[in-house]
Amino acid sequence: MQPRHLGESLAPLVERLVRSYLADRRTQYIDREYLPSRARTDQICDLLLELTYPGIIGRRGLTRHNISYHVGELLPRLWEMLTEEVQQCLCHAAECDGRPTDACEERAVDMATRFVERIPDVRAMLNDDVQAHYDGDPAATNLAEIILAYPGLLAITIHRYAHELYQLNVPLLPRLMSEHAHYLTGIDIHPGARIGRSFCIDHGSGVVIGETTEIGDNVKLYQGVTLGALSFPKDERGRILRGYKRHPTVGHNVTLYANAIILGGDTVIGDGAVVGGSVFLTKSVAPGHQVSIPPPLLRVRPPKPPSDPGRVTPEEFAADYVI
């Protein structure tokens, strides 16, 4: 419907909507200045992917003769965009707290510089993640397929960079990056989660990894795994307490199969343990142990000839099973 079709109702409707904005400040940002951009955050993620996987994501036809030019063109763009968004985030936090914003620009320059200097080290970890996905999936044909097509690898890539910003105490931007990955892949990794080397998420959809989760080296997760909080303690006013360990610790060389749910900050999955599909855990597992649930009891019977060859009753059609 075009605005002209609203006729005389347009002005009153605009007035009502604006009045609703001003009546409750919780879901608007009017008369305030600083806020990061989701669109710019997505562009930062795209630049990081292109810098991380040259010749595979982004520009093709790169050679050893032009790669330096290519990186020399991308890095300043990333740094400038990142500096601006980090400054917006720092100023936003200061504005919300009623603090001055004078030092935000200088801090943003320092944080963005320290971040881009970490890219080679993050790439080294991601190389191991790519290899872990390839080694763990017999359906994979080559490493480029992993990088181009595997949602687990995409989510891990963005997480590792978001985690670097989280470690630098950049507000809000790491979470925007992780939610961008969540939107693209269905994999929800909080940027605060600490994840070791050679990490693999197979299939990926529905995986949730909470903020205070700690994961060791050579860990593999399947779809639907949740590493979550058991409960949320509250203060005397009923507000959720923050800043304490709420999520599990997973040791080295652990495998967590599909839809396993592991909850609680005191829960530790020991080195070499295996947690089977659909297991629900709130207690620790000793190193090297396997945890599984009994398979359902199934009863299967062959089809019966219908009493009336021309008509099959619902009872005769339905499967006979026991769980």
Disulfide bonds with the S-S distance in Angstrom:
none
